[in-house]
């Protein structure tokens, strides 16, 4: 992995082979694009790639703190999930993708982002998404999944 420095319109990377430079205007390639058609571990999302004449350079993306903007986006995701439950009786898989995407590049681990989503949802609607799905299904005489009352919230391990 390279260490990035900026100098005179160039991005400089210190690599094992020495100093490598690219124009500062060159956009990085995401790990998903670089490893197209490959399923990658979540940790790979914290890296970006640059193509150079000497080969690719991998660089760690800067990590940004979780801000109130992230919290607002979680509220938007919760609103969309509630709307989907009201309309369809389930919330979309894209909810998970949105939460994962929101957590990427921040200091908050993905699981904590999911916990925050469930907390926001519960604060806003008084129930977890799973409880609302169950209510919707019960009202229509459909089977419900067996969940614990706190499913969707961070659980402390039992000792």
N, C-alpha and C positions, 0 to 999 in steps of 0.2 A: 504494500500500500504506500502511496506517495504522500508527501507532505506538500501542501499547496502554499505558494507565496505569490504575490502580485507585484509586477514591476514594469513600468513603461508600456502599458497596454498589452502585456503578456501575462499569462499564468505560468508560473514556474513550478515544476514539480521535482522534488528531490527523490530519485529512485535508486535502486541498487546499482544501476549502470551509470549513474551520474545525474546531471541536471538536464531536464527535458522542459521545453517551453512550447506553449500553444497560444494562439491569439486569445485575448481575454473575451472576445466576442463569441468564441466557439462554445456552443451549448453542449452540456453533458448528455450522455445517453443513459437512460434509466436502466436499472438491472433487468427489468422486464423486457425492454427492447433489446438489450445486449444479449440476453439469453432467451431469445424468442423461442417459443414452443417448448420451454422447459418449465417445470414446476419447481419453484425455489422456496427455500425456507424464509420465514418472515425477516430474519436478520439481514438478508440480502437487499432489502428495501432501503437500507441505510447507506448504500453505496451508489456511486455514479461513475460512469466510465467516459474516457476521452480517447479518441483514436489519434495516434501519432504515427509518424514514419517508422519509429522504432517499435511500434506495437501499442496495444491498449494500455492505458493507465487507469488504475482504480483509485478512487478518492472517496473518503468518507464524507457524506453530506453533513452540512452543519445542522446541529440539532437545535430546534427552537423551543422555547418554553411554552407550556400550555397556557393559553390566555382566555380572556372573557369571550373573544371571537370564537374560539373552539367550543366554549360552553353554549354560545348562541347557535352554532351549527348543530350541536347535540339536541338542542330544543327543536330545531327545524326537523331533524331526523325523527325525533319523538312524535312531532305533529304528523309527519308523513306516515309513520307506523300506525298511529291511532286512526288516521283516515283510512288506511288500508284495512285495518281490523274492522272498522265500521262498515266498509263496503264489501269486503270479501271474506271476513272471518279469519284472516291470517295476515301477518305482516311479511313483507317481501324479503327475499334473500339479499336484495340490494341494500337493505338496512345494515346487514353485517358488513358488506363491502364498504359502505359509507363510513361506518364506525372505524373499521381497520384503516381506511384511507386517511381519516382524520387524525388517527394516532401516529401514522407513519411520519417520521421526521420530527416528532416532538419527543419531549422527555417522558411522556406518559406511555407506559406499556399498554399493549392492545387490551389485555384483560382488564386493566384499570379503566380504560375508555369504555368498555362494555359495562362495567360496574357503574360508571358515571351515567351512562345512557339509561340504565334501569332505574337509577336514583332519580334522574330528571323526569323520566316517564312517570314514576310513582308519585313524585311531588306534584306533577302537573295534572294527573288523572286519578290519583288515589289508589291505583292498582298497578300491578306489573302487566306487561304486554300479554304474558301467558294467562293471567287471570281474566283479562278482557276477552281473549280468544275463547277461553272456556265458557264465559258468560254468553258470548255470541252463539256458540255451538249448543249450549243448553237451551237457549231460547228457541232454537230451531229443532230440538229433539235429536241432535247429532251426538255421536260419542265424543267424549273429551279424553285428553291424555291424563295420566295420573302424574300429578306434580305435587311437590311439597308446597306449603303455603308461602315459603320464602324463596322458591326457585326463581332465579334471575337476579338475586342479590348475592353479594359476596358472602360466602359461607366460611366460618372459622372451622378448622379441622377439629373433630371430636377427639378427645384424648381419653 
